[in-house]
Amino acid sequence: STGTERAEEPRARIQALIWVERESQKAIIIGHRGEALKAAASQARLEMQKLFGRRVHLEVWVKVKDSWSSDEAALASLGYGEY
C-alpha cells in the first residue's frame, strides 16, 4: 500500500416518490416492463453521482394520489405555496 488510497465514501441513499393522479399516468411513467422508469432513474442517478461526487443508490416509487395537484396541503409538503 502506498498510503495514497482513500476509503471509498459511503454511497448516498436517495428515495424519490413520483405522484400521479391516475393509474393511466402511472402506466406511462413506468412504461412497458418498467423500462421508462428504469431509464429515467438511471439517468437521474448518474447526474446525481456527478453532482455529489460519489456513488448514489436511488429508489423511485410511482404512486397514485387523486387530485394531489389541487391539494394545498400536498403542495405545501413539497415546498410549494405562497411566499
mmCIF file as gemmi writes it, N, C-alpha and C atoms, coordinates in Angstrom:
data_model
loop_
_atom_site.group_PDB
_atom_site.id
_atom_site.type_symbol
_atom_site.label_atom_id
_atom_site.label_alt_id
_atom_site.label_comp_id
_atom_site.label_asym_id
_atom_site.label_entity_id
_atom_site.label_seq_id
_atom_site.pdbx_PDB_ins_code
_atom_site.Cartn_x
_atom_site.Cartn_y
_atom_site.Cartn_z
_atom_site.occupancy
_atom_site.B_iso_or_equiv
_atom_site.pdbx_formal_charge
_atom_site.auth_seq_id
_atom_site.auth_asym_id
_atom_site.pdbx_PDB_model_num
ATOM 1 N N . SER Axp A 1 ? 0.839 -1.183 0 1 0 ? 1 A 1
ATOM 2 C CA . SER Axp A 1 ? 0 0 0 1 0 ? 1 A 1
ATOM 3 C C . SER Axp A 1 ? 0.884 1.247 0 1 0 ? 1 A 1
ATOM 4 N N . THR Axp A 2 ? 0.546 2.214 -0.835 1 0 ? 2 A 1
ATOM 5 C CA . THR Axp A 2 ? 1.322 3.442 -0.924 1 0 ? 2 A 1
ATOM 6 C C . THR Axp A 2 ? 0.822 4.504 0.039 1 0 ? 2 A 1
ATOM 7 N N . GLY Axp A 3 ? -0.319 4.248 0.651 1 0 ? 3 A 1
ATOM 8 C CA . GLY Axp A 3 ? -0.879 5.233 1.567 1 0 ? 3 A 1
ATOM 9 C C . GLY Axp A 3 ? -1.679 6.307 0.865 1 0 ? 3 A 1
ATOM 10 N N . THR Axp A 4 ? -1.733 6.275 -0.477 1 0 ? 4 A 1
ATOM 11 C CA . THR Axp A 4 ? -2.473 7.298 -1.206 1 0 ? 4 A 1
ATOM 12 C C . THR Axp A 4 ? -3.908 6.872 -1.48 1 0 ? 4 A 1
ATOM 13 N N . GLU Axp A 5 ? -4.213 5.586 -1.253 1 0 ? 5 A 1
ATOM 14 C CA . GLU Axp A 5 ? -5.585 5.154 -1.472 1 0 ? 5 A 1
ATOM 15 C C . GLU Axp A 5 ? -6.462 5.745 -0.383 1 0 ? 5 A 1
ATOM 16 N N . ARG Axp A 6 ? -7.672 6.084 -0.728 1 0 ? 6 A 1
ATOM 17 C CA . ARG Axp A 6 ? -8.589 6.574 0.29 1 0 ? 6 A 1
ATOM 18 C C . ARG Axp A 6 ? -9.785 5.634 0.345 1 0 ? 6 A 1
ATOM 19 N N . ALA Axp A 7 ? -10.339 5.529 1.503 1 0 ? 7 A 1
ATOM 20 C CA . ALA Axp A 7 ? -11.52 4.685 1.653 1 0 ? 7 A 1
ATOM 21 C C . ALA Axp A 7 ? -12.64 5.27 0.805 1 0 ? 7 A 1
ATOM 22 N N . GLU Axp A 8 ? -13.363 4.408 0.127 1 0 ? 8 A 1
ATOM 23 C CA . GLU Axp A 8 ? -14.47 4.872 -0.693 1 0 ? 8 A 1
ATOM 24 C C . GLU Axp A 8 ? -15.542 5.475 0.2 1 0 ? 8 A 1
ATOM 25 N N . GLU Axp A 9 ? -16.03 6.64 -0.204 1 0 ? 9 A 1
ATOM 26 C CA . GLU Axp A 9 ? -17.084 7.289 0.568 1 0 ? 9 A 1
ATOM 27 C C . GLU Axp A 9 ? -18.325 6.43 0.542 1 0 ? 9 A 1
ATOM 28 N N . PRO Axp A 10 ? -19.108 6.487 1.613 1 0 ? 10 A 1
ATOM 29 C CA . PRO Axp A 10 ? -20.345 5.711 1.596 1 0 ? 10 A 1
ATOM 30 C C . PRO Axp A 10 ? -21.269 6.194 0.484 1 0 ? 10 A 1
ATOM 31 N N . ARG Axp A 11 ? -22.01 5.273 -0.037 1 0 ? 11 A 1
ATOM 32 C CA . ARG Axp A 11 ? -22.953 5.579 -1.111 1 0 ? 11 A 1
ATOM 33 C C . ARG Axp A 11 ? -24.095 6.415 -0.553 1 0 ? 11 A 1
ATOM 34 N N . ALA Axp A 12 ? -24.485 7.465 -1.27 1 0 ? 12 A 1
ATOM 35 C CA . ALA Axp A 12 ? -25.641 8.272 -0.883 1 0 ? 12 A 1
ATOM 36 C C . ALA Axp A 12 ? -26.9 7.473 -1.211 1 0 ? 12 A 1
ATOM 37 N N . ARG Axp A 13 ? -27.82 7.43 -0.271 1 0 ? 13 A 1
ATOM 38 C CA . ARG Axp A 13 ? -29.084 6.716 -0.497 1 0 ? 13 A 1
ATOM 39 C C . ARG Axp A 13 ? -30.178 7.765 -0.649 1 0 ? 13 A 1
ATOM 40 N N . ILE Axp A 14 ? -30.817 7.757 -1.807 1 0 ? 14 A 1
ATOM 41 C CA . ILE Axp A 14 ? -31.847 8.746 -2.115 1 0 ? 14 A 1
ATOM 42 C C . ILE Axp A 14 ? -33.12 8.009 -2.478 1 0 ? 14 A 1
ATOM 43 N N . GLN Axp A 15 ? -34.222 8.464 -1.887 1 0 ? 15 A 1
ATOM 44 C CA . GLN Axp A 15 ? -35.53 7.889 -2.179 1 0 ? 15 A 1
ATOM 45 C C . GLN Axp A 15 ? -36.383 8.969 -2.825 1 0 ? 15 A 1
ATOM 46 N N . ALA Axp A 16 ? -37.071 8.608 -3.899 1 0 ? 16 A 1
ATOM 47 C CA . ALA Axp A 16 ? -37.905 9.567 -4.619 1 0 ? 16 A 1
ATOM 48 C C . ALA Axp A 16 ? -39.296 8.988 -4.813 1 0 ? 16 A 1
ATOM 49 N N . LEU Axp A 17 ? -40.269 9.854 -4.742 1 0 ? 17 A 1
ATOM 50 C CA . LEU Axp A 17 ? -41.659 9.473 -4.944 1 0 ? 17 A 1
ATOM 51 C C . LEU Axp A 17 ? -42.237 10.345 -6.046 1 0 ? 17 A 1
ATOM 52 N N . ILE Axp A 18 ? -42.817 9.72 -7.037 1 0 ? 18 A 1
ATOM 53 C CA . ILE Axp A 18 ? -43.477 10.443 -8.125 1 0 ? 18 A 1
ATOM 54 C C . ILE Axp A 18 ? -44.975 10.254 -7.936 1 0 ? 18 A 1
ATOM 55 N N . TRP Axp A 19 ? -45.681 11.365 -7.717 1 0 ? 19 A 1
ATOM 56 C CA . TRP Axp A 19 ? -47.132 11.303 -7.593 1 0 ? 19 A 1
ATOM 57 C C . TRP Axp A 19 ? -47.773 11.557 -8.945 1 0 ? 19 A 1
ATOM 58 N N . VAL Axp A 20 ? -48.766 10.766 -9.263 1 0 ? 20 A 1
ATOM 59 C CA . VAL Axp A 20 ? -49.608 10.978 -10.439 1 0 ? 20 A 1
ATOM 60 C C . VAL Axp A 20 ? -51.056 10.919 -9.97 1 0 ? 20 A 1
ATOM 61 N N . GLU Axp A 21 ? -51.964 11.412 -10.787 1 0 ? 21 A 1
ATOM 62 C CA . GLU Axp A 21 ? -53.366 11.463 -10.367 1 0 ? 21 A 1
ATOM 63 C C . GLU Axp A 21 ? -54.2 10.3 -10.873 1 0 ? 21 A 1
ATOM 64 N N . ARG Axp A 22 ? -53.695 9.548 -11.852 1 0 ? 22 A 1
ATOM 65 C CA . ARG Axp A 22 ? -54.477 8.441 -12.412 1 0 ? 22 A 1
ATOM 66 C C . ARG Axp A 22 ? -53.58 7.241 -12.701 1 0 ? 22 A 1
ATOM 67 N N . GLU Axp A 23 ? -54.17 6.063 -12.641 1 0 ? 23 A 1
ATOM 68 C CA . GLU Axp A 23 ? -53.444 4.826 -12.96 1 0 ? 23 A 1
ATOM 69 C C . GLU Axp A 23 ? -52.858 4.88 -14.366 1 0 ? 23 A 1
ATOM 70 N N . SER Axp A 24 ? -53.586 5.511 -15.299 1 0 ? 24 A 1
ATOM 71 C CA . SER Axp A 24 ? -53.084 5.586 -16.674 1 0 ? 24 A 1
ATOM 72 C C . SER Axp A 24 ? -51.784 6.393 -16.734 1 0 ? 24 A 1
ATOM 73 N N . GLN Axp A 25 ? -51.663 7.427 -15.894 1 0 ? 25 A 1
ATOM 74 C CA . GLN Axp A 25 ? -50.433 8.218 -15.849 1 0 ? 25 A 1
ATOM 75 C C . GLN Axp A 25 ? -49.299 7.385 -15.253 1 0 ? 25 A 1
ATOM 76 N N . LYS Axp A 26 ? -49.627 6.594 -14.241 1 0 ? 26 A 1
ATOM 77 C CA . LYS Axp A 26 ? -48.624 5.721 -13.629 1 0 ? 26 A 1
ATOM 78 C C . LYS Axp A 26 ? -48.069 4.755 -14.664 1 0 ? 26 A 1
ATOM 79 N N . ALA Axp A 27 ? -48.944 4.183 -15.469 1 0 ? 27 A 1
ATOM 80 C CA . ALA Axp A 27 ? -48.515 3.243 -16.504 1 0 ? 27 A 1
ATOM 81 C C . ALA Axp A 27 ? -47.573 3.907 -17.505 1 0 ? 27 A 1
ATOM 82 N N . ILE Axp A 28 ? -47.843 5.159 -17.841 1 0 ? 28 A 1
ATOM 83 C CA . ILE Axp A 28 ? -46.989 5.891 -18.781 1 0 ? 28 A 1
ATOM 84 C C . ILE Axp A 28 ? -45.608 6.12 -18.17 1 0 ? 28 A 1
ATOM 85 N N . ILE Axp A 29 ? -45.565 6.542 -16.91 1 0 ? 29 A 1
ATOM 86 C CA . ILE Axp A 29 ? -44.284 6.82 -16.239 1 0 ? 29 A 1
ATOM 87 C C . ILE Axp A 29 ? -43.448 5.548 -16.136 1 0 ? 29 A 1
ATOM 88 N N . ILE Axp A 30 ? -44.1 4.436 -15.761 1 0 ? 30 A 1
ATOM 89 C CA . ILE Axp A 30 ? -43.382 3.179 -15.587 1 0 ? 30 A 1
ATOM 90 C C . ILE Axp A 30 ? -42.971 2.588 -16.925 1 0 ? 30 A 1
ATOM 91 N N . GLY Axp A 31 ? -43.849 2.641 -17.92 1 0 ? 31 A 1
ATOM 92 C CA . GLY Axp A 31 ? -43.539 2.105 -19.237 1 0 ? 31 A 1
ATOM 93 C C . GLY Axp A 31 ? -43.642 0.591 -19.284 1 0 ? 31 A 1
ATOM 94 N N . HIS Axp A 32 ? -43.473 0.059 -20.468 1 0 ? 32 A 1
ATOM 95 C CA . HIS Axp A 32 ? -43.552 -1.384 -20.689 1 0 ? 32 A 1
ATOM 96 C C . HIS Axp A 32 ? -42.444 -2.089 -19.912 1 0 ? 32 A 1
ATOM 97 N N . ARG Axp A 33 ? -42.827 -3 -19.045 1 0 ? 33 A 1
ATOM 98 C CA . ARG Axp A 33 ? -41.881 -3.76 -18.21 1 0 ? 33 A 1
ATOM 99 C C . ARG Axp A 33 ? -40.967 -2.874 -17.367 1 0 ? 33 A 1
ATOM 100 N N . GLY Axp A 34 ? -41.426 -1.666 -17.059 1 0 ? 34 A 1
ATOM 101 C CA . GLY Axp A 34 ? -40.659 -0.765 -16.211 1 0 ? 34 A 1
ATOM 102 C C . GLY Axp A 34 ? -39.515 -0.049 -16.908 1 0 ? 34 A 1
ATOM 103 N N . GLU Axp A 35 ? -39.451 -0.173 -18.237 1 0 ? 35 A 1
ATOM 104 C CA . GLU Axp A 35 ? -38.305 0.364 -18.971 1 0 ? 35 A 1
ATOM 105 C C . GLU Axp A 35 ? -38.194 1.881 -18.909 1 0 ? 35 A 1
ATOM 106 N N . ALA Axp A 36 ? -39.318 2.602 -18.982 1 0 ? 36 A 1
ATOM 107 C CA . ALA Axp A 36 ? -39.259 4.07 -18.965 1 0 ? 36 A 1
ATOM 108 C C . ALA Axp A 36 ? -38.783 4.574 -17.61 1 0 ? 36 A 1
ATOM 109 N N . LEU Axp A 37 ? -39.315 4.02 -16.53 1 0 ? 37 A 1
ATOM 110 C CA . LEU Axp A 37 ? -38.897 4.431 -15.199 1 0 ? 37 A 1
ATOM 111 C C . LEU Axp A 37 ? -37.436 4.067 -14.947 1 0 ? 37 A 1
ATOM 112 N N . LYS Axp A 38 ? -37.038 2.89 -15.384 1 0 ? 38 A 1
ATOM 113 C CA . LYS Axp A 38 ? -35.652 2.466 -15.19 1 0 ? 38 A 1
ATOM 114 C C . LYS Axp A 38 ? -34.692 3.406 -15.923 1 0 ? 38 A 1
ATOM 115 N N . ALA Axp A 39 ? -35.024 3.784 -17.146 1 0 ? 39 A 1
ATOM 116 C CA . ALA Axp A 39 ? -34.162 4.679 -17.919 1 0 ? 39 A 1
ATOM 117 C C . ALA Axp A 39 ? -34.068 6.051 -17.256 1 0 ? 39 A 1
ATOM 118 N N . ALA Axp A 40 ? -35.209 6.586 -16.814 1 0 ? 40 A 1
ATOM 119 C CA . ALA Axp A 40 ? -35.21 7.898 -16.18 1 0 ? 40 A 1
ATOM 120 C C . ALA Axp A 40 ? -34.438 7.865 -14.86 1 0 ? 40 A 1
ATOM 121 N N . ALA Axp A 41 ? -34.647 6.814 -14.066 1 0 ? 41 A 1
ATOM 122 C CA . ALA Axp A 41 ? -33.966 6.696 -12.782 1 0 ? 41 A 1
ATOM 123 C C . ALA Axp A 41 ? -32.461 6.506 -12.969 1 0 ? 41 A 1
ATOM 124 N N . SER Axp A 42 ? -32.069 5.743 -13.966 1 0 ? 42 A 1
ATOM 125 C CA . SER Axp A 42 ? -30.638 5.541 -14.226 1 0 ? 42 A 1
ATOM 126 C C . SER Axp A 42 ? -29.961 6.845 -14.621 1 0 ? 42 A 1
ATOM 127 N N . GLN Axp A 43 ? -30.613 7.62 -15.477 1 0 ? 43 A 1
ATOM 128 C CA . GLN Axp A 43 ? -30.057 8.906 -15.889 1 0 ? 43 A 1
ATOM 129 C C . GLN Axp A 43 ? -29.975 9.858 -14.699 1 0 ? 43 A 1
ATOM 130 N N . ALA Axp A 44 ? -31.025 9.881 -13.879 1 0 ? 44 A 1
ATOM 131 C CA . ALA Axp A 44 ? -31.026 10.743 -12.69 1 0 ? 44 A 1
ATOM 132 C C . ALA Axp A 44 ? -29.908 10.333 -11.734 1 0 ? 44 A 1
ATOM 133 N N . ARG Axp A 45 ? -29.715 9.032 -11.541 1 0 ? 45 A 1
ATOM 134 C CA . ARG Axp A 45 ? -28.672 8.538 -10.647 1 0 ? 45 A 1
ATOM 135 C C . ARG Axp A 45 ? -27.293 8.971 -11.133 1 0 ? 45 A 1
ATOM 136 N N . LEU Axp A 46 ? -27.05 8.857 -12.426 1 0 ? 46 A 1
ATOM 137 C CA . LEU Axp A 46 ? -25.763 9.268 -12.984 1 0 ? 46 A 1
ATOM 138 C C . LEU Axp A 46 ? -25.521 10.766 -12.793 1 0 ? 46 A 1
ATOM 139 N N . GLU Axp A 47 ? -26.553 11.572 -13.007 1 0 ? 47 A 1
ATOM 140 C CA . GLU Axp A 47 ? -26.423 13.02 -12.815 1 0 ? 47 A 1
ATOM 141 C C . GLU Axp A 47 ? -26.159 13.355 -11.353 1 0 ? 47 A 1
ATOM 142 N N . MET Axp A 48 ? -26.834 12.655 -10.438 1 0 ? 48 A 1
ATOM 143 C CA . MET Axp A 48 ? -26.608 12.903 -9.011 1 0 ? 48 A 1
ATOM 144 C C . MET Axp A 48 ? -25.2 12.489 -8.596 1 0 ? 48 A 1
ATOM 145 N N . GLN Axp A 49 ? -24.698 11.401 -9.162 1 0 ? 49 A 1
ATOM 146 C CA . GLN Axp A 49 ? -23.337 10.974 -8.853 1 0 ? 49 A 1
ATOM 147 C C . GLN Axp A 49 ? -22.329 12.042 -9.254 1 0 ? 49 A 1
ATOM 148 N N . LYS Axp A 50 ? -22.546 12.664 -10.411 1 0 ? 50 A 1
ATOM 149 C CA . LYS Axp A 50 ? -21.674 13.759 -10.839 1 0 ? 50 A 1
ATOM 150 C C . LYS Axp A 50 ? -21.785 14.933 -9.876 1 0 ? 50 A 1
ATOM 151 N N . LEU Axp A 51 ? -23.004 15.27 -9.498 1 0 ? 51 A 1
ATOM 152 C CA . LEU Axp A 51 ? -23.254 16.41 -8.621 1 0 ? 51 A 1
ATOM 153 C C . LEU Axp A 51 ? -22.658 16.201 -7.232 1 0 ? 51 A 1
ATOM 154 N N . PHE Axp A 52 ? -22.846 15.015 -6.658 1 0 ? 52 A 1
ATOM 155 C CA . PHE Axp A 52 ? -22.401 14.736 -5.291 1 0 ? 52 A 1
ATOM 156 C C . PHE Axp A 52 ? -20.971 14.212 -5.22 1 0 ? 52 A 1
ATOM 157 N N . GLY Axp A 53 ? -20.433 13.788 -6.34 1 0 ? 53 A 1
ATOM 158 C CA . GLY Axp A 53 ? -19.07 13.272 -6.353 1 0 ? 53 A 1
ATOM 159 C C . GLY Axp A 53 ? -18.902 11.942 -5.65 1 0 ? 53 A 1
ATOM 160 N N . ARG Axp A 54 ? -19.959 11.179 -5.593 1 0 ? 54 A 1
ATOM 161 C CA . ARG Axp A 54 ? -19.883 9.838 -5.004 1 0 ? 54 A 1
ATOM 162 C C . ARG Axp A 54 ? -21.01 8.975 -5.543 1 0 ? 54 A 1
ATOM 163 N N . ARG Axp A 55 ? -20.929 7.69 -5.282 1 0 ? 55 A 1
ATOM 164 C CA . ARG Axp A 55 ? -21.931 6.76 -5.787 1 0 ? 55 A 1
ATOM 165 C C . ARG Axp A 55 ? -23.277 7.017 -5.113 1 0 ? 55 A 1
ATOM 166 N N . VAL Axp A 56 ? -24.339 6.747 -5.857 1 0 ? 56 A 1
ATOM 167 C CA . VAL Axp A 56 ? -25.697 7.002 -5.38 1 0 ? 56 A 1
ATOM 168 C C . VAL Axp A 56 ? -26.532 5.741 -5.549 1 0 ? 56 A 1
ATOM 169 N N . HIS Axp A 57 ? -27.29 5.425 -4.516 1 0 ? 57 A 1
ATOM 170 C CA . HIS Axp A 57 ? -28.301 4.37 -4.592 1 0 ? 57 A 1
ATOM 171 C C . HIS Axp A 57 ? -29.632 5.096 -4.638 1 0 ? 57 A 1
ATOM 172 N N . LEU Axp A 58 ? -30.374 4.956 -5.729 1 0 ? 58 A 1
ATOM 173 C CA . LEU Axp A 58 ? -31.627 5.683 -5.932 1 0 ? 58 A 1
ATOM 174 C C . LEU Axp A 58 ? -32.785 4.708 -5.962 1 0 ? 58 A 1
ATOM 175 N N . GLU Axp A 59 ? -33.777 4.959 -5.118 1 0 ? 59 A 1
ATOM 176 C CA . GLU Axp A 59 ? -35.012 4.183 -5.11 1 0 ? 59 A 1
ATOM 177 C C . GLU Axp A 59 ? -36.129 5.11 -5.55 1 0 ? 59 A 1
ATOM 178 N N . VAL Axp A 60 ? -36.934 4.67 -6.52 1 0 ? 60 A 1
ATOM 179 C CA . VAL Axp A 60 ? -38.006 5.502 -7.053 1 0 ? 60 A 1
ATOM 180 C C . VAL Axp A 60 ? -39.316 4.722 -7.006 1 0 ? 60 A 1
ATOM 181 N N . TRP Axp A 61 ? -40.357 5.398 -6.508 1 0 ? 61 A 1
ATOM 182 C CA . TRP Axp A 61 ? -41.694 4.82 -6.5 1 0 ? 61 A 1
ATOM 183 C C . TRP Axp A 61 ? -42.63 5.747 -7.253 1 0 ? 61 A 1
ATOM 184 N N . VAL Axp A 62 ? -43.64 5.163 -7.882 1 0 ? 62 A 1
ATOM 185 C CA . VAL Axp A 62 ? -44.699 5.925 -8.538 1 0 ? 62 A 1
ATOM 186 C C . VAL Axp A 62 ? -45.994 5.562 -7.827 1 0 ? 62 A 1
ATOM 187 N N . LYS Axp A 63 ? -46.686 6.57 -7.285 1 0 ? 63 A 1
ATOM 188 C CA . LYS Axp A 63 ? -47.914 6.348 -6.526 1 0 ? 63 A 1
ATOM 189 C C . LYS Axp A 63 ? -49.037 7.195 -7.107 1 0 ? 63 A 1
ATOM 190 N N . VAL Axp A 64 ? -50.236 6.645 -7.063 1 0 ? 64 A 1
ATOM 191 C CA . VAL Axp A 64 ? -51.425 7.373 -7.493 1 0 ? 64 A 1
ATOM 192 C C . VAL Axp A 64 ? -52.019 8.069 -6.278 1 0 ? 64 A 1
ATOM 193 N N . LYS Axp A 65 ? -52.222 9.369 -6.387 1 0 ? 65 A 1
ATOM 194 C CA . LYS Axp A 65 ? -52.864 10.165 -5.324 1 0 ? 65 A 1
ATOM 195 C C . LYS Axp A 65 ? -53.837 11.105 -6.008 1 0 ? 65 A 1
ATOM 196 N N . ASP Axp A 66 ? -55.105 10.786 -5.9 1 0 ? 66 A 1
ATOM 197 C CA . ASP Axp A 66 ? -56.147 11.569 -6.566 1 0 ? 66 A 1
ATOM 198 C C . ASP Axp A 66 ? -56.06 13.046 -6.193 1 0 ? 66 A 1
ATOM 199 N N . SER Axp A 67 ? -56.115 13.889 -7.191 1 0 ? 67 A 1
ATOM 200 C CA . SER Axp A 67 ? -56.195 15.348 -7.047 1 0 ? 67 A 1
ATOM 201 C C . SER Axp A 67 ? -55.079 15.96 -6.212 1 0 ? 67 A 1
ATOM 202 N N . TRP Axp A 68 ? -53.904 15.358 -6.195 1 0 ? 68 A 1
ATOM 203 C CA . TRP Axp A 68 ? -52.818 15.902 -5.39 1 0 ? 68 A 1
ATOM 204 C C . TRP Axp A 68 ? -52.399 17.289 -5.861 1 0 ? 68 A 1
ATOM 205 N N . SER Axp A 69 ? -52.522 17.551 -7.165 1 0 ? 69 A 1
ATOM 206 C CA . SER Axp A 69 ? -52.045 18.842 -7.677 1 0 ? 69 A 1
ATOM 207 C C . SER Axp A 69 ? -52.953 20.011 -7.285 1 0 ? 69 A 1
ATOM 208 N N . SER Axp A 70 ? -54.145 19.729 -6.793 1 0 ? 70 A 1
ATOM 209 C CA . SER Axp A 70 ? -55.018 20.8 -6.316 1 0 ? 70 A 1
ATOM 210 C C . SER Axp A 70 ? -55.202 20.739 -4.797 1 0 ? 70 A 1
ATOM 211 N N . ASP Axp A 71 ? -54.423 19.903 -4.127 1 0 ? 71 A 1
ATOM 212 C CA . ASP Axp A 71 ? -54.478 19.75 -2.679 1 0 ? 71 A 1
ATOM 213 C C . ASP Axp A 71 ? -53.411 20.654 -2.059 1 0 ? 71 A 1
ATOM 214 N N . GLU Axp A 72 ? -53.852 21.732 -1.401 1 0 ? 72 A 1
ATOM 215 C CA . GLU Axp A 72 ? -52.905 22.714 -0.857 1 0 ? 72 A 1
ATOM 216 C C . GLU Axp A 72 ? -51.941 22.09 0.15 1 0 ? 72 A 1
ATOM 217 N N . ALA Axp A 73 ? -52.419 21.178 0.983 1 0 ? 73 A 1
ATOM 218 C CA . ALA Axp A 73 ? -51.545 20.53 1.972 1 0 ? 73 A 1
ATOM 219 C C . ALA Axp A 73 ? -50.482 19.687 1.269 1 0 ? 73 A 1
ATOM 220 N N . ALA Axp A 74 ? -50.886 18.962 0.231 1 0 ? 74 A 1
ATOM 221 C CA . ALA Axp A 74 ? -49.932 18.141 -0.515 1 0 ? 74 A 1
ATOM 222 C C . ALA Axp A 74 ? -48.888 19.017 -1.19 1 0 ? 74 A 1
ATOM 223 N N . LEU Axp A 75 ? -49.317 20.105 -1.791 1 0 ? 75 A 1
ATOM 224 C CA . LEU Axp A 75 ? -48.377 21.021 -2.444 1 0 ? 75 A 1
ATOM 225 C C . LEU Axp A 75 ? -47.444 21.672 -1.425 1 0 ? 75 A 1
ATOM 226 N N . ALA Axp A 76 ? -47.978 22.045 -0.27 1 0 ? 76 A 1
ATOM 227 C CA . ALA Axp A 76 ? -47.145 22.653 0.774 1 0 ? 76 A 1
ATOM 228 C C . ALA Axp A 76 ? -46.093 21.663 1.263 1 0 ? 76 A 1
ATOM 229 N N . SER Axp A 77 ? -46.444 20.371 1.337 1 0 ? 77 A 1
ATOM 230 C CA . SER Axp A 77 ? -45.474 19.365 1.79 1 0 ? 77 A 1
ATOM 231 C C . SER Axp A 77 ? -44.321 19.211 0.808 1 0 ? 77 A 1
ATOM 232 N N . LEU Axp A 78 ? -44.527 19.636 -0.429 1 0 ? 78 A 1
ATOM 233 C CA . LEU Axp A 78 ? -43.499 19.587 -1.455 1 0 ? 78 A 1
ATOM 234 C C . LEU Axp A 78 ? -42.749 20.902 -1.589 1 0 ? 78 A 1
ATOM 235 N N . GLY Axp A 79 ? -43.11 21.877 -0.745 1 0 ? 79 A 1
ATOM 236 C CA . GLY Axp A 79 ? -42.409 23.154 -0.773 1 0 ? 79 A 1
ATOM 237 C C . GLY Axp A 79 ? -43.072 24.213 -1.644 1 0 ? 79 A 1
ATOM 238 N N . TYR Axp A 80 ? -44.234 23.9 -2.179 1 0 ? 80 A 1
ATOM 239 C CA . TYR Axp A 80 ? -44.958 24.884 -2.99 1 0 ? 80 A 1
ATOM 240 C C . TYR Axp A 80 ? -45.948 25.619 -2.108 1 0 ? 80 A 1
ATOM 241 N N . GLY Axp A 81 ? -46.082 26.89 -2.338 1 0 ? 81 A 1
ATOM 242 C CA . GLY Axp A 81 ? -47.039 27.68 -1.57 1 0 ? 81 A 1
ATOM 243 C C . GLY Axp A 81 ? -46.78 29.141 -1.774 1 0 ? 81 A 1
ATOM 244 N N . GLU Axp A 82 ? -47.491 29.942 -1.028 1 0 ? 82 A 1
ATOM 245 C CA . GLU Axp A 82 ? -47.335 31.395 -1.126 1 0 ? 82 A 1
ATOM 246 C C . GLU Axp A 82 ? -46.073 31.814 -0.393 1 0 ? 82 A 1
ATOM 247 N N . TYR Axp A 83 ? -45.383 32.797 -0.955 1 0 ? 83 A 1
ATOM 248 C CA . TYR Axp A 83 ? -44.164 33.316 -0.329 1 0 ? 83 A 1
ATOM 249 C C . TYR Axp A 83 ? -44.339 34.77 -0.02 1 0 ? 83 A 1
